[in-house]
């Protein structure tokens, strides 16, 4: 059997056919994706903000204008980035706590694992909404 023939008849990993997509898998993958997104987008925004701040008032005003209206309220880009980053932060935090418990050997029972995975999503949605409601109240007092 040639090497080319051997690779064509290799079996597919069994997990592809026997595992069903579930909340635990979703929470775990979301943890990784949102963590990477926070690191990438958050770092780029921080560096961009610092560069604009260091470059003077004109450059800083350009940076602020991308995310706000002239009156100072958030525009669509500001809302998308702000709400998106805060949701990603809360979801990554919640799934991080969930993974911490799993690292110590707890939460491996199927129903408990499924419940905590769904709770991470519920927590992140509620925390994001509360965060923005409180922020809105502080700003518009």
Secondary structure, DSSP 8 states (H G I E B T S, - for coil): --HHHHHHS----THHHH----HHHHHHHHHHHHHHHHHHHHHHHHHHHHHHHHH-HHHHHHHHHHHB-TTS-B-HHHHHHHHHHHHHHHHHHHHHHHHHHHHTT---SHHHHHHHHHHHHHHHHHHHHHHHHHHHHHHH-
